[in-house]
């Protein structure tokens, strides 16, 4: 089971002001191996990504820009190396 925003979900999020989402890879064997989180802005999306990796043991996380039609554009992908470098 995954909780991933589909294109229609992202259109609604965009209408509500969401411009960035973070996709978290929690890992195999987890209840939700992949899931999306909506973010307030680009900085918040990066903080969510790095926090899920550092504090919750996520394998990786990706930040995506959301467009008005629900399409997304990959901004960056983070993993443990990005968290270690920041420490």
QUIUR-V745406 format. One record per residue. N is the residue number from 0. RES is the residue in one letter. PSI is psi in whole degrees, 0 to 359 (999 if undefined). NEAR is the number of other ideal C-beta (glycine too) atoms within 8 Angstrom. D_FIRST is the distance of its C-alpha to the first C-alpha in whole Angstrom. Layout:
{{N/RES/PSI/NEAR/D_FIRST} {N/RES/PSI/NEAR/D_FIRST}}
This chain:
{{0/X/134/4/0} {1/X/153/7/4} {2/X/93/6/7} {3/X/134/8/9} {4/X/131/8/13} {5/X/179/7/14} {6/X/320/8/18} {7/X/320/7/19} {8/X/316/9/17} {9/X/327/15/19} {10/X/315/11/22} {11/X/318/8/22} {12/X/318/12/21} {13/X/316/13/24} {14/X/331/6/26} {15/X/0/6/26} {16/X/358/5/27} {17/X/126/11/24} {18/X/349/8/25} {19/X/144/16/23} {20/X/155/16/19} {21/X/126/15/18} {22/X/122/12/14} {23/X/132/14/14} {24/X/98/11/13} {25/X/329/13/12} {26/X/160/9/12} {27/X/145/4/11} {28/X/354/4/11} {29/X/155/7/9} {30/X/321/3/7} {31/X/91/9/6} {32/X/326/9/7} {33/X/139/10/8} {34/X/157/10/9} {35/X/146/11/13} {36/X/136/9/15} {37/X/147/8/19} {38/X/153/13/22} {39/X/326/4/25} {40/X/183/8/27} {41/X/316/11/27} {42/X/315/6/28} {43/X/320/10/26} {44/X/319/15/23} {45/X/318/11/24} {46/X/316/8/25} {47/X/313/13/21} {48/X/308/14/20} {49/X/326/13/23} {50/X/317/9/22} {51/X/327/13/19} {52/X/311/17/20} {53/X/318/7/23} {54/X/334/6/22} {55/X/4/8/19} {56/X/23/6/19} {57/X/148/11/16} {58/X/314/7/17} {59/X/172/10/18} {60/X/145/16/18} {61/X/142/13/19} {62/X/131/17/21} {63/X/141/13/21} {64/X/137/10/24} {65/X/134/13/23} {66/X/165/9/26} {67/X/335/5/27} {68/X/6/6/25} {69/X/353/13/22} {70/X/159/8/22} {71/X/159/10/22} {72/X/125/7/24} {73/X/127/8/23} {74/X/310/10/25} {75/X/157/7/24} {76/X/137/8/22} {77/X/150/13/23} {78/X/191/10/22} {79/X/329/6/24} {80/X/324/6/27} {81/X/326/10/27} {82/X/319/12/27} {83/X/321/7/30} {84/X/326/6/32} {85/X/340/6/32} {86/X/999/4/33}}
